[in-house]
Amino acid sequence: MKLDAAFSALSDPTRRAILARLAQGEATVMELARPFEMTQPAVSRHLKVLAAAGLIIRRVDGTKRPCRLAPGAIAEIDQWLNMLREALARNYDRLDGVLAAMQHDWEGKERS
């Protein structure tokens, strides 16, 4: 999966809603189209974007085309986001150290 394609696909609220629905389990295009005020072909276009980004898998079951979340797709996004979380935590730890040193210096000057 390419992160750029995944984040581009996730930028659309309809596609995020489709993924949220698929988190509950496999669904057909018609089932996915039901809550939206759009045609089945419009939903199919959204599904093509999600599939191209590696976020969903579509299969053929007779005349139906059920979709489901792609295993590991969200994990890759989460892994990338976790790298950012860890970097932020390190930054906050450094800031805590600086603030603690400033507090210590300030308290030392007050006693003088």
JOMO-V483612 format. One record per backbone hydrogen bond with DSSP energy under -1.0 kcal/mol. NH is the residue of the N-H (numbers start at 0). CO is the residue of the C=O. Records with the same first field share a line. If there is no record, write none. Layout:
NH = CO, CO
This chain:
5 = 1
6 = 2
7 = 3
8 = 4
9 = 5
11 = 8
15 = 11
16 = 12
17 = 13
18 = 14
19 = 15
20 = 16
21 = 17
22 = 18
23 = 20
26 = 66
31 = 27
32 = 28
33 = 29
35 = 32
37 = 35
42 = 38
43 = 39
44 = 40
45 = 41
46 = 42
47 = 43
48 = 44
49 = 45
50 = 46
51 = 47
52 = 48
53 = 50
54 = 49
56 = 67
58 = 65
60 = 63
63 = 60
66 = 26
67 = 56
69 = 54
72 = 69
75 = 71
76 = 72
77 = 73
78 = 74
79 = 75
80 = 76
81 = 77
82 = 78
83 = 79
84 = 80
85 = 81
86 = 82
87 = 83
88 = 84
89 = 85
90 = 86
91 = 87
92 = 88
93 = 89
94 = 90
95 = 91
96 = 92
97 = 93
98 = 94
99 = 95
100 = 96
101 = 97
102 = 98
103 = 99
104 = 100
105 = 101
106 = 102
107 = 103
108 = 104
109 = 105
110 = 106
